[in-house]
Amino acid sequence: MSAPAPPRKRFGQNFLHDRRVIDGILAAAAVRPEDHIVEIGPGRGALTAPLAASGCRLSIVEIDRDLIAWLPQQPWWREDIELIACDALKVNWTTLAPTPLRVIGNLPYNISTPLLFALLGTPAPVRDLHLMLQREVVQRMAAQPGTAAWGRLSVATQLRARVEVLIDVPPGAFFPPPKVQSQVIRVLPHDPAPQLPRSLDGLLRQAFGARRKTLRKALSGRVEAALWAAVDIDPGLRAEVLSCADWLRLASAVDAAGYTAGDG
């Protein structure tokens, strides 16, 4: 059996090997035989092997051609594992439906945010996600209003899902060790999926892009003066103070007032 190729920097590969972290992820996910697990970025199979042993329906997404060839040679491999040789950002998740999907992944940090929102935005049923992400990203996703970490990512994530921080992961848990701290999170998409105002992302981008300015100045030209009183939001505040409910109320009012999508 050939040895696996070394980690490739262009794929952002950092292979998990710490038994404590592996066991912690498996315990948190509590996989059952009736589950449909989709693992993104199996690497050298640290999670894939115990997932295969659980008896669940298992689909894995891998882009590295060497690993695509190497993984099916492993003694734990099952013939019914679905190997999707693809960039995870290009997967059509609806083809894996109708069974609700449970997603597990040690995500490459360079694609973690767009991939997260692709999964939260797919019409395919996604029950939960257990993901390894850069700690800084997790802290922004799970932040509370009024804190320095609260921003566009916080609001956009929490309006779509509930986020639970599970495990701290040091660089030494990987080979090669990354230069950042990591955390494992559980993401539980809201059910039913919310229909968010079309102006929301544009408002968040503009307001948090000028977070030192007041809302009145940051959103000048997008929110009419009379609208602030109608939504009961003080335009003298800054973006980081507003809650998810505030942003939802503001964006809904902007939509109703005739917002045009523009760059939002």
KOLTOR-790938 format. One record per residue (C-alpha): x, y, z. Coordinates in steps of 0.02 Angstrom, whole numbers. Layout:
BEGIN
u, v, w
X, Y, Z $
...
***
This chain:
BEGIN
u, v, w
0, 0, 0 $
80, 163, -56 $
109, 306, 65 $
-1, 460, 46 $
68, 613, -42 $
131, 753, 71 $
9, 894, 114 $
-15, 1018, -27 $
-10, 1201, 16 $
-115, 1250, -135 $
-260, 1149, -64 $
-236, 1221, 110 $
-205, 1046, 178 $
-170, 1024, 364 $
-206, 844, 411 $
-285, 811, 580 $
-197, 678, 686 $
-235, 721, 869 $
-335, 577, 944 $
-416, 688, 1075 $
-484, 806, 944 $
-539, 664, 829 $
-632, 578, 971 $
-709, 744, 1023 $
-779, 776, 850 $
-849, 601, 838 $
-929, 615, 1010 $
-1006, 783, 966 $
-1076, 720, 801 $
-1143, 558, 879 $
-1161, 476, 708 $
-1291, 339, 688 $
-1306, 205, 553 $
-1460, 289, 479 $
-1370, 456, 454 $
-1307, 521, 287 $
-1137, 597, 326 $
-1047, 708, 202 $
-865, 733, 246 $
-776, 877, 161 $
-589, 857, 145 $
-556, 685, 217 $
-367, 705, 204 $
-286, 544, 264 $
-445, 475, 337 $
-425, 519, 521 $
-613, 548, 532 $
-663, 448, 379 $
-608, 280, 450 $
-716, 289, 608 $
-860, 363, 507 $
-850, 214, 389 $
-849, 97, 539 $
-1009, 177, 606 $
-1112, 101, 465 $
-1183, 268, 409 $
-1212, 315, 228 $
-1052, 407, 188 $
-1009, 529, 50 $
-839, 613, 46 $
-784, 764, -54 $
-600, 775, -103 $
-508, 876, -235 $
-332, 804, -217 $
-306, 672, -353 $
-174, 579, -252 $
-291, 561, -103 $
-435, 513, -219 $
-329, 367, -277 $
-256, 327, -105 $
-413, 326, 5 $
-501, 177, -78 $
-344, 72, -49 $
-362, 85, 140 $
-417, -69, 240 $
-564, 24, 318 $
-636, 77, 149 $
-813, 18, 107 $
-869, -9, -72 $
-1027, 90, -43 $
-936, 250, 7 $
-976, 386, -119 $
-816, 477, -170 $
-852, 646, -248 $
-695, 704, -339 $
-731, 889, -343 $
-695, 1060, -273 $
-814, 1074, -125 $
-869, 1246, -185 $
-935, 1166, -345 $
-1035, 1024, -268 $
-1221, 1020, -309 $
-1282, 973, -136 $
-1459, 939, -199 $
-1395, 784, -289 $
-1363, 706, -118 $
-1542, 735, -60 $
-1678, 691, -12 $
-1597, 615, 143 $
-1554, 755, 267 $
-1367, 787, 261 $
-1251, 795, 410 $
-1090, 882, 358 $
-921, 855, 442 $
-762, 938, 384 $
-591, 1006, 422 $
-613, 1148, 300 $
-469, 1233, 209 $
-467, 1406, 287 $
-460, 1495, 118 $
-632, 1430, 68 $
-717, 1409, 237 $
-832, 1560, 232 $
-899, 1541, 54 $
-921, 1355, 81 $
-1016, 1384, 244 $
-1139, 1500, 157 $
-1157, 1382, 9 $
-1212, 1248, 132 $
-1327, 1366, 227 $
-1402, 1426, 63 $
-1429, 1261, -26 $
-1607, 1200, -49 $
-1544, 1026, 0 $
-1595, 978, 177 $
-1445, 1004, 293 $
-1475, 946, 471 $
-1313, 1003, 550 $
-1131, 1042, 518 $
-981, 998, 625 $
-837, 1100, 557 $
-656, 1138, 598 $
-622, 1321, 564 $
-494, 1455, 605 $
-527, 1518, 782 $
-540, 1699, 726 $
-678, 1653, 603 $
-771, 1553, 736 $
-762, 1697, 859 $
-839, 1813, 730 $
-976, 1687, 687 $
-1023, 1662, 870 $
-1000, 1843, 928 $
-1128, 1947, 1021 $
-1186, 2125, 976 $
-1080, 2262, 1048 $
-918, 2163, 1046 $
-768, 2194, 935 $
-795, 2027, 846 $
-977, 2067, 801 $
-987, 2102, 616 $
-1058, 2057, 447 $
-1012, 1873, 466 $
-1094, 1864, 639 $
-1260, 1934, 579 $
-1263, 1839, 414 $
-1226, 1674, 502 $
-1341, 1692, 652 $
-1490, 1742, 546 $
-1470, 1576, 456 $
-1414, 1459, 594 $
-1369, 1430, 776 $
-1183, 1416, 813 $
-1108, 1316, 956 $
-920, 1319, 994 $
-865, 1143, 1043 $
-677, 1111, 1046 $
-518, 1216, 1049 $
-387, 1143, 933 $
-202, 1191, 944 $
-89, 1197, 791 $
0, 1039, 848 $
-157, 937, 814 $
-118, 949, 628 $
19, 900, 508 $
91, 1017, 458 $
40, 1132, 602 $
-47, 1290, 541 $
3, 1462, 604 $
-169, 1491, 681 $
-277, 1419, 819 $
-430, 1319, 766 $
-598, 1275, 842 $
-732, 1146, 806 $
-909, 1213, 795 $
-1083, 1144, 774 $
-1195, 1240, 655 $
-1382, 1205, 661 $
-1474, 1284, 513 $
-1639, 1365, 559 $
-1788, 1260, 509 $
-1878, 1318, 408 $
-1742, 1414, 317 $
-1777, 1601, 333 $
-1821, 1707, 184 $
-1703, 1852, 212 $
-1728, 2027, 139 $
-1632, 2051, -22 $
-1556, 2214, 41 $
-1481, 2132, 196 $
-1309, 2081, 132 $
-1282, 2248, 47 $
-1328, 2344, 204 $
-1213, 2237, 310 $
-1069, 2256, 188 $
-1086, 2445, 181 $
-1116, 2473, 367 $
-979, 2359, 433 $
-861, 2419, 298 $
-871, 2589, 384 $
-897, 2528, 562 $
-817, 2681, 640 $
-953, 2790, 564 $
-1129, 2810, 630 $
-1265, 2716, 541 $
-1331, 2880, 472 $
-1166, 2914, 384 $
-1120, 2735, 341 $
-1288, 2700, 259 $
-1315, 2871, 183 $
-1399, 2850, 15 $
-1469, 2679, 59 $
-1581, 2718, 207 $
-1696, 2868, 199 $
-1697, 2980, 353 $
-1880, 2946, 393 $
-1850, 2759, 395 $
-1744, 2761, 554 $
-1890, 2817, 660 $
-2006, 2693, 575 $
-1894, 2546, 625 $
-1854, 2619, 797 $
-1665, 2622, 770 $
-1556, 2768, 822 $
-1452, 2818, 669 $
-1323, 2892, 786 $
-1271, 2716, 836 $
-1136, 2612, 751 $
-1164, 2450, 656 $
-1087, 2340, 791 $
-1224, 2386, 915 $
-1371, 2321, 813 $
-1437, 2146, 847 $
-1491, 2019, 716 $
-1672, 2070, 747 $
-1626, 2253, 716 $
-1540, 2213, 553 $
-1684, 2105, 496 $
-1809, 2243, 536 $
-1705, 2375, 448 $
-1676, 2271, 291 $
-1859, 2223, 281 $
-1908, 2407, 289 $
-1780, 2453, 157 $
-1850, 2318, 43 $
-2026, 2381, 71 $
-1970, 2558, 32 $
-1913, 2504, -141 $
-1732, 2453, -121 $
-1645, 2406, -283 $
-1522, 2264, -267 $
-1369, 2358, -331 $
-1215, 2283, -251 $
-1313, 2196, -113 $
***
